[in-house]
């Protein structure tokens, strides 16, 4: 499975205020478009369907799609050719190729050029849903800010094992520099940091990116500081040593909330 990783694209003309994932289904068979599109809509995603590669290219010019299900065998311009044009327009789109035929050369081309995955018809719906969930985890960017090397690397390793993309910072100044350069979905932020403390860092982070979800961390009893952060919009505060299973569950819940599920 090949993935294309990079910065978050914000360009879109679709309804994003509900936080849902935008999905494009490209297939010349109307029954397939209706079936797959309906299943994905039932899962809570925004779905657009088109019948050929030319329409897919026009759709991608107008909006960013988090996932594109693309049939390989289509009249006019096939799925691999369409895939190449789509990636020129929106390199961040995760394209999942679909086929009911033995087209090994086309499948190989698509994967070598960065297609996220290939699925075969008739679909295993549970696998399709799991594929979307995996894709969303890989698109979720997490920043861990902690001056304790062991703490931040332990948390980083566990979240990466679950498929999330994780960056670390050792203090508030480094965290602010990182946040200015890229949007992060979730930030784990230690209350006690050298120089600029976690609360001041939190307040500046929210000024830079009001949409980020911040989880404060502490190994101390600091009720006033914690209360200040939570009242200022922090998601919650967790206490060291962490229950890692609970931390992972919380991240999964946040991802679902952000996607409107």
C-alpha positions as CSV (number, residue, x, y, z in Angstrom):
1,X,0.0,0.0,0.0
2,X,1.5,3.3,-1.0
3,X,0.6,6.6,0.7
4,X,1.2,10.2,-0.2
5,X,2.0,12.3,2.8
6,X,2.2,16.1,3.1
7,X,0.7,19.3,4.4
8,X,-3.1,19.7,4.9
9,X,-5.0,21.2,2.0
10,X,-7.8,23.6,3.0
11,X,-9.1,24.4,-0.5
12,X,-12.7,23.2,-0.9
13,X,-16.1,24.4,-2.0
14,X,-17.9,21.6,-0.3
15,X,-19.7,21.9,3.1
16,X,-16.9,21.5,5.6
17,X,-18.5,23.2,8.6
18,X,-19.9,19.8,9.7
19,X,-16.3,18.4,9.8
20,X,-17.2,15.5,7.6
21,X,-14.8,13.8,5.2
22,X,-15.2,14.6,1.5
23,X,-15.2,11.5,-0.7
24,X,-15.4,11.3,-4.5
25,X,-16.6,8.1,-6.3
26,X,-15.7,7.8,-9.9
27,X,-17.3,4.9,-11.8
28,X,-19.0,4.6,-15.2
29,X,-21.5,2.1,-13.7
30,X,-24.5,4.0,-12.2
31,X,-25.3,1.1,-9.9
32,X,-21.8,1.0,-8.5
33,X,-21.9,4.8,-7.9
34,X,-25.2,4.6,-6.1
35,X,-24.2,1.6,-4.0
36,X,-20.8,2.7,-2.8
37,X,-21.9,6.4,-2.5
38,X,-24.8,5.4,-0.4
39,X,-22.7,3.2,1.9
40,X,-20.2,6.0,2.4
41,X,-23.0,8.6,3.0
42,X,-24.5,6.2,5.6
43,X,-21.1,6.3,7.3
44,X,-21.4,10.0,7.7
45,X,-19.2,11.3,4.8
46,X,-19.9,14.0,2.2
47,X,-20.0,12.1,-1.1
48,X,-19.9,13.3,-4.7
49,X,-20.3,10.8,-7.6
50,X,-19.2,11.2,-11.2
51,X,-19.3,8.8,-14.2
52,X,-15.9,9.3,-15.9
53,X,-12.4,10.6,-15.6
54,X,-13.1,14.0,-17.2
55,X,-15.8,14.8,-14.7
56,X,-13.5,13.6,-11.9
57,X,-10.8,16.0,-13.0
58,X,-13.3,18.9,-13.0
59,X,-14.6,18.0,-9.6
60,X,-11.1,18.0,-8.1
61,X,-10.4,21.4,-9.6
62,X,-13.3,22.7,-7.6
63,X,-12.8,20.9,-4.3
64,X,-10.4,19.0,-2.1
65,X,-11.4,15.4,-1.6
66,X,-9.9,13.4,1.4
67,X,-10.5,10.1,-0.5
68,X,-11.2,9.3,-4.1
69,X,-12.5,5.9,-5.2
70,X,-11.5,5.6,-8.8
71,X,-12.5,2.8,-11.2
72,X,-9.6,1.6,-13.3
73,X,-11.5,0.6,-16.4
74,X,-13.5,3.5,-17.8
75,X,-14.4,4.8,-21.3
76,X,-12.5,7.8,-22.6
77,X,-9.7,8.2,-20.1
78,X,-9.0,5.3,-17.8
79,X,-8.6,5.4,-14.0
80,X,-4.8,5.5,-14.0
81,X,-4.6,8.3,-16.5
82,X,-7.2,10.2,-14.4
83,X,-5.3,9.5,-11.3
84,X,-2.2,11.1,-12.7
85,X,-4.1,14.3,-13.6
86,X,-5.8,14.4,-10.2
87,X,-2.5,14.1,-8.3
88,X,-1.2,17.1,-10.4
89,X,-4.1,19.2,-9.2
90,X,-4.3,17.9,-5.6
91,X,-1.2,15.9,-4.4
92,X,-2.8,15.4,-1.0
93,X,-5.8,13.4,-2.3
94,X,-5.7,9.8,-1.3
95,X,-6.8,7.8,-4.4
96,X,-8.1,4.3,-4.0
97,X,-8.3,2.4,-7.3
98,X,-11.2,0.0,-7.9
99,X,-11.3,-2.9,-10.4
100,X,-13.4,-6.0,-11.3
101,X,-10.8,-7.1,-13.9
102,X,-7.4,-8.6,-14.1
103,X,-5.5,-5.5,-15.0
104,X,-2.1,-6.2,-13.3
105,X,-0.1,-3.7,-15.3
106,X,-2.5,-0.8,-14.6
107,X,-2.7,-1.8,-10.9
108,X,1.1,-1.9,-10.7
109,X,1.4,1.5,-12.4
110,X,-1.1,3.1,-10.0
111,X,0.6,1.7,-6.9
112,X,4.0,2.7,-8.1
113,X,2.8,6.2,-8.8
114,X,1.3,6.7,-5.3
115,X,-2.2,5.3,-5.3
116,X,-3.2,4.7,-1.7
117,X,-4.6,1.2,-2.3
118,X,-6.4,-1.0,-4.8
119,X,-9.7,-2.8,-4.0
120,X,-11.4,-5.4,-6.0
121,X,-15.1,-5.7,-6.9
122,X,-17.4,-7.1,-5.6
123,X,-16.4,-5.1,-2.5
124,X,-16.0,-6.3,1.1
125,X,-17.9,-3.3,2.7
126,X,-16.2,-3.8,6.1
127,X,-12.8,-3.5,4.4
128,X,-13.9,-0.3,2.6
129,X,-15.0,1.2,5.9
130,X,-11.8,0.1,7.6
131,X,-9.8,1.6,4.7
132,X,-11.4,5.0,5.2
133,X,-10.8,4.8,9.0
134,X,-7.1,4.0,8.4
135,X,-6.8,6.9,5.9
136,X,-8.3,9.3,8.4
137,X,-5.8,8.2,11.1
138,X,-2.9,8.8,8.7
139,X,-4.3,12.2,7.8
140,X,-4.5,13.2,11.5
141,X,-1.5,15.3,12.6
142,X,-0.5,15.2,16.2
143,X,2.1,17.4,18.0
144,X,3.5,16.3,21.4
145,X,5.1,19.1,23.5
146,X,7.1,17.9,26.5
147,X,10.6,18.7,27.9
148,X,10.9,15.1,29.1
149,X,12.4,13.1,26.2
150,X,11.2,9.7,27.6
151,X,7.6,10.9,28.0
152,X,7.2,12.4,24.6
153,X,9.0,9.6,22.7
154,X,6.8,6.9,24.6
155,X,3.6,8.7,23.6
156,X,4.9,9.3,20.1
157,X,5.7,5.6,19.6
158,X,2.3,4.4,20.8
159,X,0.4,6.9,18.6
160,X,2.5,6.1,15.5
161,X,1.9,2.4,16.1
162,X,-1.8,3.2,15.8
163,X,-1.2,4.9,12.4
164,X,-1.1,8.6,13.4
165,X,1.4,11.1,12.1
166,X,3.3,12.5,15.1
167,X,5.8,15.4,15.6
168,X,7.4,16.3,18.8
169,X,8.7,19.6,20.4
170,X,10.8,20.0,23.6
171,X,9.5,23.4,24.6
172,X,6.9,26.1,23.9
173,X,9.1,28.1,21.6
174,X,9.7,25.1,19.3
175,X,6.0,24.2,19.4
176,X,4.9,27.7,18.3
177,X,7.4,27.6,15.4
178,X,6.0,24.3,14.3
179,X,2.3,25.4,14.6
180,X,3.0,28.5,12.6
181,X,4.2,26.3,9.7
182,X,1.4,23.7,9.6
183,X,-2.0,22.9,11.0
184,X,-2.1,20.1,13.6
185,X,-5.3,18.4,14.5
186,X,-4.3,17.5,18.1
187,X,-1.6,18.9,20.4
188,X,-0.5,17.2,23.7
189,X,0.9,20.0,25.7
190,X,2.8,19.7,29.0
191,X,1.8,22.3,31.6
192,X,5.4,22.5,33.1
193,X,7.8,23.6,30.4
194,X,11.1,25.4,30.6
195,X,11.0,29.1,29.7
196,X,7.5,29.6,28.4
197,X,5.1,27.4,30.4
198,X,2.4,25.2,28.9
199,X,-0.5,27.6,29.7
200,X,1.2,30.6,27.9
201,X,2.1,28.3,25.0
202,X,-1.5,27.1,24.9
203,X,-2.8,30.6,24.7
204,X,-0.5,31.5,21.9
205,X,-1.2,28.3,20.0
206,X,-4.9,29.0,20.1
207,X,-4.3,32.5,18.6
208,X,-2.3,31.0,15.8
209,X,-4.7,28.1,15.1
210,X,-8.1,28.4,16.9
211,X,-9.3,25.0,15.4
212,X,-6.6,22.8,17.0
213,X,-7.6,20.5,19.8
214,X,-5.2,20.8,22.8
215,X,-4.9,18.2,25.5
216,X,-2.9,19.5,28.5
217,X,-0.6,17.1,30.4
218,X,0.8,17.3,33.9
219,X,2.5,15.2,36.5
220,X,1.7,17.7,39.2
221,X,-1.3,19.0,41.1
222,X,-1.8,22.4,39.4
223,X,-5.5,23.0,39.7
224,X,-5.3,26.7,38.9
225,X,-3.3,26.3,35.8
226,X,-5.3,23.4,34.6
227,X,-8.6,25.3,35.2
228,X,-7.2,28.3,33.3
229,X,-6.4,26.1,30.3
230,X,-9.7,24.2,30.2
231,X,-11.7,27.5,30.7
232,X,-9.6,28.9,27.8
233,X,-10.7,26.1,25.5
234,X,-8.3,23.1,26.2
235,X,-10.1,19.8,25.5
236,X,-9.1,18.3,28.8
237,X,-6.1,17.6,31.1
238,X,-4.5,14.2,31.6
239,X,-2.2,13.2,34.4
240,X,1.1,11.3,34.3
241,X,1.7,8.5,34.3
242,X,-0.7,8.0,31.5
243,X,-3.2,5.1,30.9
244,X,-2.1,4.7,27.3
245,X,-5.2,2.7,26.3
246,X,-7.4,5.6,27.5
247,X,-5.2,8.2,25.7
248,X,-5.5,6.3,22.4
249,X,-9.3,5.9,22.9
250,X,-9.5,9.7,23.5
251,X,-7.6,10.5,20.3
252,X,-9.9,8.2,18.4
253,X,-13.0,10.0,19.9
254,X,-11.5,13.4,19.0
255,X,-10.9,12.2,15.4
256,X,-14.5,11.0,15.1
257,X,-15.8,14.3,16.6
258,X,-13.8,16.3,14.1
259,X,-15.2,14.3,11.3
260,X,-18.7,14.7,12.5
261,X,-19.3,11.0,13.2
